[in-house]
Amino acid sequence: MSIYDYTVMLENGNTYSLSKYRGHPLIIVNTATKCGFAPQFKQLEQLYQQYKDQGLVVLGFPSNQFKQEVATSEEAAAACRTTYGVSFPMHTIADVNGKNALPLFNYLTQSAPGALGSAIKWNFTKFLVDSEGNVVKRYAPKTNPLKMTDEIEKVLSKNVK
C-alpha cells in the first residue's frame, strides 16, 4: 500500500483518491477548531500559501476524538476559513486512532510512529509526505508548523512534478 491507495472525503461529502496529489509534497494534519493548538491553522495556511506554487498541499482532517471539535464537518471547515483564513482542503470529521480510525491515519502512524507508538497523541499531529508518497517525518502537536520549513524545503528541492 502507498498513500495514493487511500480515498478520503472532503467536508462537503465528496470523496477522492489521494492519487490526485501524486507528485505533490503533502502536509497531513489532524485538526480540531476548539483545541488550544488551533492557532496553528494560521501557520499551516502560511506554509500553504508560501509553497503551493512549488507543489505543496496541506490537507486538514478534523477529529473529535479528543472532544475539541464542533458538531459537523461543514461547521469545522467554516470555522477554519472564517477564523483562520484557511484555504487548503478540509475533510470530514473522523477518528484518527482506534478501530474506527481513517485508514489513511493508520497508514501514516504505522509509517511514522510517535512517542506513543503508532497512536496520535493529540490534535495537530502533522505528517510531511514527499512527492513520491513517502512519509518523511511526523511532527508533535506542539510543534509550530513554521518549524517544518527546513524539511519542507528539502522535500521541495527533490520535487519532480
N, C-alpha and C positions, 0 to 999 in steps of 0.2 A: 504494500500500500504506500501511496505517497499523498501529500497534502492535496494534490489535484484530483484524488479519487473521492473527495468529500463534497456533499451537497449541503448547502446552508440556506436559511430563509431570512430574507430581509424583513424589516419591521412591518411592511405592508402585506406580507404573506407570500410574496413572490420568491420562488426557490431558484437557485442557480448552482452550477458546479464551480468549485474553486479553480478548475482548469481555465476558467475565464482569465485568471491572473497569472497564467504560465508566462514566465519571462519577466515578471514584476516582483521586486522585493516587497515583503509584507510586514506590517506590524499587526499582530492579532492580540487583542486585549479584552479581558472580561471586565465589564463596567457595571456601575451602579450609581444612579444620579443622586442618591441621598447619602453616599459614602463620604467620609472625610477626605478621601483622595480625589473626589470628583473634580476639583480644580485642575487635575492633570488633563482633563479634556482640552483645556486651552493649550497646553504644551503639545499634546498629540496633534491637535489641529495645526499648530505652528510647524511641527515637523512635516505634516502632510502638505501644507502649502509650500514649505521650503523645498521639498524634494519630489513633489508629484510630477513635475516636468521631467525628472530623471527616472520616473517609473515607480516610485514608492507609493504603495497603497496602505492606508490604515483601515482596519476592519474592527468595529466595535461590536461586542457581544454582551448585551445586558444580561445580568443574572440576579435573581432574588434569593439565591442560595444563602446569602449572608444577611438576608432581611433588610436590605437597604435600597430596594428598587421600587419604583411606582407600580401601579396595577397592570398597565398594559404596555406592550411593545411600542405602540404609537405614541403614548404619553412619554415614555422614556426617550424616544428619538426626538420628540418635540422639545422636551426639556433640554436635551443636549444642544439642539440647534439654537433655541432662544436664549438660554443662559450662557452657553459657552461658545457659540458660533460654529459648532461642528458641521462640517460639510462632507466628511467621509462617510462611507456606508455604515449604517447601524442595522442590527439584526433583531430577530425576535428574542424575547426573554427566555432563557433556557438554563438548565443546570450545567455546571462545569465540573462537578465531582459526582461520584457515585454511580449507581446502576442506571440512572436516567440522564447521565451527562451526555452532552452532544458528542457524537463520535469524533468530531474534529478535536475536541479538547482532550479526549482520551489519547488520541494520537500525539498531540502536542506535549502533553505531560509525560508520556512514555518516552518521547524523543528527547525531552529536556527536563529531567527530574529536578525538583527543587529541594528546599530544606526539609519538607515533609514527604520526601519521596515523590511520587507522581501526583499527589493531591495539590489542588490550587489552595493556597493558604488564605487568600483574601481577594477582594476586588482589586482590579488594576494590576493583575499579573500580566506581564507583557511578553510576547514571543516575537523575536525577529527571525524572519524566514527569508532566505536568499532567493534569487531569481530562478533557481532550479528547483525550488520547493523544499530545500533542506532547512531544518530548524537550526539556526546559528546559535541563538542564545535566549535564555529565559531571564527576565528581569523581575525583581521583587516588587510587590505593590508599592512600597515606599520609595522606590527609585524614581526620581524625576525623569520623565521621558526625554528631556533635553540632554541628560547624561548618556543617552544612547547614540548621540551624534557620531562619535568616532567610529563605532561599529557599523552604523548605517552607511557612513561614507565608504568604509571598506567594502561593504556589500555592493554599494552602488558602483564602485570602481571596477567591480567584476561583472557588472550587469551587462548581459548581452540580450538586447531586445530583438 
